[in-house]
Amino acid sequence: MINLAKDFPILAQKVYGNRLVYLDNAATAQKPNSVIEAMSDFYRTEYSNIHRGVHYLSEISSEKYEEARKKASDLIGARDPREVTFTSGTTGSINQVARSLEPSLRGNEVLVTGVEHHSNIVPWQLAGAKVKAIPMDEDCNSLTGSMEITDRTKLIAITHVSNVLGSVNEIREITEIAKDHDIPVLVDAAQSIQHLPIDVKDIGCDFLAFSGHKMYASTGVGVLYTSYRFNDITPAIGGGGMIDKVTFEGSTYLPPPLRFEAGTPDIAGAISIGAAIDYMQNIGMDKIRKHEHEVYSYARDKLLEMDNVTVYGNAIQMCGAVSFNLENIHHYDTGLILDKMGIAVRTGHHCAQPLMRSLGIEGTVRASFALYNTKEDVDMLIEGIKKVEMMYS
Ligand SMILES: *Cc1c(COP(=O)(O)O)cnc(C)c1O
């Protein structure tokens, strides 16, 4: 077992006198020293605005920013770094696509899975599309065979991993079907980028979105991969840095990536994404995945063994998050009591109300894992749950 908690200063603290057991990683992950230092070093010694400067600091900042883009591009197997743009996060990325594709989406349909986060539902509705879900079986697996594609289906937008259940969607199956119908596919990778290998060429998607803060980088920054095939879509946001020529009569735009990055971006945030990728790659992605898989399976098995605990979802492949409820105890109460023991979990609908409706519940307790969690953390959670049960019996 590897123990990486030592790299994360925040994890050393005590909460209500107990060791902090941080199991809210699907909401956001903590930051290693190397990421914190990369950001503070940048502000201390290199900071300036990018691209347009002729001076020393501006060149260094531009270089660092473009290095981060290259790292993100390599991480997801993009053909070219120009397919990677920095956004404000997964939500920002998806909204940007919704805005760009709005002319084709308005009055038409977007197909999603039944486990989507609200940020892969609401942007399509704002763009005037009707959102339709692929049917699920009782284990919450998408029934890709029952996908209903019509003339009005203009986009398939699917999450790679459910932020609630930890179930991994068979995105390859979906992109294959989409290709037969010539429908673009967007993948929400907010919960997979930190846990699974991703290769956009292999997946065959046209757009892929993720956030920095869930992969050990800063908040307020994220990535949108846009396949070169969509090089000339209308940019969602206009302003400085993205134009070719501007007159009062009209404007023309630069090619990607600048086309999709109007205004001053979160430069330090982008650099933090580069630093987080370095951090993970220095440990070794395979090593991280093996460790996470061990801890995750251990947690799921332990929860499944418990008599009065319902665990939701059951896909062939699972990772990251596990959602459950204790019999006759409200999820919120469970979360509050666990907190007093220093165990941080999340409770509620987890921005997935349609999924809660399919499960016939209002909310769950969700434990979600990162590379620094250990089996010992799981043991603490299980002990904690037993104490909650005892208090209610
Ligand atoms: C967190 C999350 C989002 C939204 O990410 P933000 O960083 O809040 O923009 C979207 N989809 C999934 C699956 C998520 O887990």
The ligand as a Gaussian input file, in Angstrom:
#p B3LYP/6-31G(d) Opt

LIG

0 1
 C      -18.248000      17.994000     -10.222000
 C      -18.892000      17.523000     -11.457000
 C      -19.296000      18.425000     -12.440000
 C      -19.166000      19.902000     -12.279000
 O      -17.851000      20.283000     -12.070000
 P      -17.484000      21.769000     -11.622000
 O      -16.058000      21.680000     -11.257000
 O      -18.373000      22.076000     -10.448000
 O      -17.757000      22.653000     -12.774000
 C      -19.853000      17.916000     -13.590000
 N      -19.999000      16.597000     -13.769000
 C      -19.625000      15.699000     -12.846000
 C      -19.786000      14.244000     -13.107000
 C      -19.062000      16.139000     -11.657000
 O      -18.706000      15.252000     -10.726000

